[in-house]
Amino acid sequence: MVFIPNTFGLTIQADRLISWPAQAGQFNAKQNYLVVGSGSNLLFTDTHFNGQIIQVDNQTFNIRETDTHYEVTLGAGLNWHQTVKRLVEAGVNGLENLALIPGTVGAAPIQNIGAYGVEFSQVCDSVTGFDIKSGNIKQLSATECKFAYRESIFKHALKDTFIITEVILKLPKNWQANIQYGPLKSLNNPTAGEVFERVCQIRQEKLPDPVKLGNAGSFFKNPVISQAEFERLKVQDTQLPHYPQDDGSIKLAAGYLIDKAGLKGLRYRQAEVHQQQALVLVNLGEAIADDMIQLAAHVRQKVYDKYQVRLTPEVRFIGANGEVDAESLLEQHASTGLSRNS
Ligand SMILES: Cc1cc2nc3c(=O)[nH]c(=O)nc-3n(C[C@H](O)[C@H](O)[C@H](O)COP(=O)(O)OP(=O)(O)OC[C@H]3O[C@@H](n4cnc5c(N)ncnc54)[C@H](O)[C@@H]3O)c2cc1C
């Protein structure tokens, strides 16, 4: 038995841990398996995973220079934040807005991590991995990865069948700071190091540290709705923050909706809607998966009751035998009867 790392701080066991590629020979594709980085985007709904946990240990860190770009090859086992820091310190800029996102390099393409106006897709050149179905190593171009907001091919056509071992990033030498996002706007002609420091500072002020208070960052995605739906909601809430998208749809801030539904600080057993950041659900110390699920289901239902907008979890739910449909599970648990001191 082994323990599975997860930033919710839940105690979860699995049958076996396989370090990839060192122990690849022990992998049995006919049995259940799950690739795990740091478990910072996972909610385990059971206390046990019946199968093998694969952890990629590739620590490659290589910078190649062309006239116009830096081409950076990174092993999937590297820690994301330490890698961003190392690159900024080496004068290779472009990832500074993505500082302090927990997790590994190998997980970054899965949900196309993003923060402060930058997404992984903007710097990705290609993703390499082991295709379990064919048994071959494959390299996918950024276009083939089909990146979108918190989306990629690895959540769809290649879901659970592709072990990412390496990514190649392409970062232009004529770097320009991306300070469009509100709290970064006050920076005046900053260096990448200054953007990095400010992002770290804001995140430390705003987000609970999973080491102290178990969580997986944003529990829900920001909902994207149609213009017509937005027109309806605008009448109901004139202050509603909204972000028009290129395709005419409108992105809303899930944290705002949760806050306005009066849920900030709501506690259910050992789970809580974070006091400062309503989009984050935290483990107060002794939570079990059911506490997190019941609270999330309640939050989702209350937001729907107020705004008729269905929140979709950003966190992935993993059951005893593999991923479970998070939306269906929350739908089943939807209740309105939680009390603040349950
Ligand atoms: C405090 C906090 C803040 C956060 N802030 C942000 C944020 O600002 N923006 C953001 O986008 N995310 C954020 N997250 C979510 C999380 O950090 C990212 O999703 C991160 O990429 C997950 O990395 P991980 O290594 O922990 O992956 P895990 O949680 O272990 O896995 C996530 C998914 O990726 C798959 N996976 C992992 N590694 C591989 C691999 N090598 N090959 C194939 N599949 C793999 C897993 O099977 C799983 O489906 C935050 C989380 C926390 C706890």
The ligand as an ORCA input file, in Angstrom:
! r2SCAN-3c Opt
* xyz 0 1
  C      -3.509     26.684     -4.008
  C      -3.728     26.263     -5.436
  C      -3.752     27.220     -6.427
  C      -3.961     26.843     -7.773
  N      -3.964     27.819     -8.728
  C      -4.134     27.482    -10.027
  C      -4.114     28.497    -11.039
  O      -3.919     29.675    -10.766
  N      -4.301     28.116    -12.326
  C      -4.493     26.794    -12.659
  O      -4.666     26.529    -13.861
  N      -4.498     25.820    -11.730
  C      -4.328     26.126    -10.419
  N      -4.348     25.149     -9.459
  C      -4.573     23.743     -9.855
  C      -3.272     22.903    -10.024
  O      -2.191     23.561     -9.454
  C      -2.985     22.620    -11.502
  O      -4.058     21.958    -12.101
  C      -1.707     21.782    -11.664
  O      -1.349     21.745    -13.016
  C      -1.880     20.357    -11.152
  O      -0.605     19.754    -11.115
  P      -0.346     18.400    -10.342
  O       1.033     17.956    -10.688
  O      -0.659     18.538     -8.916
  O      -1.409     17.448    -11.073
  P      -2.390     16.396    -10.395
  O      -3.394     17.132     -9.563
  O      -1.616     15.316     -9.762
  O      -3.123     15.834    -11.689
  C      -4.035     16.639    -12.415
  C      -4.456     15.881    -13.673
  O      -3.331     15.753    -14.544
  C      -3.045     14.380    -14.816
  N      -1.588     14.287    -14.884
  C      -0.686     14.758    -13.994
  N       0.569     14.555    -14.449
  C       0.447     13.927    -15.638
  C       1.385     13.423    -16.590
  N       2.708     13.536    -16.426
  N       0.904     12.804    -17.704
  C      -0.424     12.676    -17.893
  N      -1.357     13.123    -17.042
  C      -0.916     13.752    -15.916
  C      -3.670     13.599    -13.680
  O      -3.996     12.282    -14.069
  C      -4.906     14.446    -13.392
  O      -5.940     14.134    -14.277
  C      -4.142     25.476     -8.108
  C      -4.096     24.502     -7.093
  C      -3.884     24.887     -5.768
  C      -3.813     23.833     -4.708
*
